[in-house]
Amino acid sequence: MRFLVRRLGFYLVAAWAAVTVNFFIPRAMPGNAVDSMMAKFPNLQPNAQKALEAEFGVGHQGSLLHQYWIYLGNLAHLNLGTSVSLYPDKVTSVLATTVPWTLALVGTATVISFALGTLLGIFAAWRRGGWLDRSLPAFTFLQATPYFFLALIAIEFFSSDLHIFPISGGYTLGLLPGWNWTFIWSAIDHSLLPALTIIATSMAGWMLQMRNVTITTIGEDYVLAAQAKGLSSRRVIFTYAARNAILPNIAGFALAIGFVVAGALVMEIVFSYPGVGLTLLNAVQANDYPLTQGIFLVISFAVLIACMLADLVYVFADPRVRTRQAY
């Protein structure tokens, strides 16, 4: 329990640091959201500029500390400001529209690649020298290939030549997003090729790590004792060896889940997929500081929450952590 309290305190401090850095970095950069708006619309009157400064919380709106307290108050009310490039849309509205696309694509692909890679890594370790173990260099080659390069090859082969998958976009143009089968099938069809590309380039890492740790665990005394008792191979590998070998993968999976919100930036650009990554690129190109700031904040909190959940899983999955904290 003390371990969890200490970790919770650490994450609260880390969250405050992320919020503070997210506030000061945009204000340390040259220009601001109002300057960007005035550059786009040079005919705006001075009164309009003052109204925009009040809207975006920049300019002569009191001291920096005063702006910081206003920022914290707005954040407590889930008010991340107004997007410059998509004015007058709120940042929270933009995130509510784009985050589900990234979660559906990158989140699903990450879970599938983790599950497949971990399972294949267990079997490769248990059957050392088998065909699966010998095929590891091929999986490693896919992981070493830049995923955007593999995506371009996949688009050329599966979309342009064979016409199996759509080339780009999140759904067919002309459809209205909604919970109907036509739109859902179109969204699934457009996400299959990007998802398969992510799985192909990330599965090898989980597989290789799980194989190496499992091989080390198989040589432990408690695993040898389980084999000497005459237990089935399936029970030995899953109940004794894999249960402890998977712990490092859990930590890596938590970080991967945390970065799911960031999306596969280049992947979404290649496929023109309407997720967080493509939105972040558009926000940076448009000098949309409020939207960029909101996306970075969401990514930071997603990583912190994922790491905190990984700590909780470690406490319940590894008795050694509980024993160590008892002393």
DALIN-V579690 format. One record per pair of residues at least 24 apart in sequence whose ideal C-beta (glycine too) atoms are under 8 Angstrom apart, sorted by the first residue. I is the first residue (numbers start at 0). J is the second residue. Records with the same first field share a line. If there is no record, write none. Layout:
I=J / J
This chain:
1=324
2=314 / 320 / 321 / 324
3=310 / 311 / 314
6=307 / 310
7=307
10=303 / 306 / 307
13=303
14=299 / 300 / 303
17=296 / 299 / 300 / 303
18=71 / 74 / 296
19=67
21=292 / 295 / 296 / 299
22=67 / 70 / 292
25=288 / 291 / 292
26=57 / 63 / 66
28=288
30=286
31=55 / 57 / 58 / 288
32=57 / 83 / 286 / 287 / 288 / 289
33=57 / 58
35=83 / 285 / 286 / 287 / 288
36=83 / 86
54=81
55=80 / 81 / 83 / 289
56=80
74=296
79=289 / 292 / 293 / 296
80=289 / 292 / 293
81=289
82=282 / 287 / 289 / 290
83=285 / 286 / 287 / 288 / 289 / 290
84=281 / 282 / 285 / 287 / 290
85=287 / 290
90=289 / 290 / 292 / 293
91=293
93=278 / 290 / 293
94=275 / 293 / 294 / 297
97=273 / 274 / 275 / 277 / 278
98=260 / 274 / 275 / 297
100=169 / 272 / 273 / 274 / 275
101=259 / 260 / 261 / 262 / 267 / 274 / 275 / 276
102=259 / 260
103=186 / 190
104=190 / 193 / 194 / 197 / 262 / 263 / 272 / 274
105=197 / 259 / 262 / 263 / 274
106=256 / 259
107=194
108=193 / 194 / 197 / 198 / 201
109=197 / 201 / 252 / 255 / 256 / 259
111=194 / 198
112=197 / 198 / 201 / 202 / 205
113=205 / 248 / 252 / 255
115=198 / 202 / 205 / 206
116=201 / 202 / 203 / 204 / 205 / 206 / 209
117=205 / 206 / 209 / 245 / 248
119=202 / 206 / 209
120=205 / 206 / 207 / 208 / 209 / 210 / 213
121=209 / 210 / 213 / 236 / 237 / 240 / 241 / 244
123=206 / 210
124=209 / 210 / 211 / 213 / 214 / 217 / 240 / 244
125=213 / 217 / 232 / 236 / 240
127=214
132=210
135=203 / 206 / 207 / 210
138=202 / 203 / 206 / 207
139=203 / 207
141=199 / 200 / 202 / 203
142=200 / 201 / 202 / 203 / 204 / 207
144=200
146=196 / 197 / 200 / 201 / 263 / 265 / 266
147=265 / 266 / 268 / 269
149=196 / 199 / 200
150=192 / 193 / 196 / 265 / 266 / 269 / 270
151=269
153=192 / 195 / 196
154=192 / 269 / 270
157=192
158=192
164=188 / 189 / 191 / 192
165=189 / 192
167=270 / 271 / 272
168=270 / 271 / 272 / 273
169=272 / 273 / 274
189=270 / 272
190=272
192=270
193=263 / 266 / 267 / 270 / 272
196=266
197=263 / 266
205=248 / 251 / 252
208=247 / 248 / 251
209=241 / 244 / 245 / 248
212=244 / 245 / 247 / 248
213=240 / 241 / 244
215=244
216=240 / 241 / 243 / 244
219=243
242=316
243=317
246=313 / 316 / 317
249=309 / 312 / 313 / 316
250=309 / 313
252=309
253=305 / 306 / 308 / 309 / 312
254=302 / 305 / 306 / 309
256=301 / 305
257=301 / 302 / 303 / 304 / 305 / 306
258=298 / 301 / 302
259=301
260=297 / 298 / 301
261=298 / 301
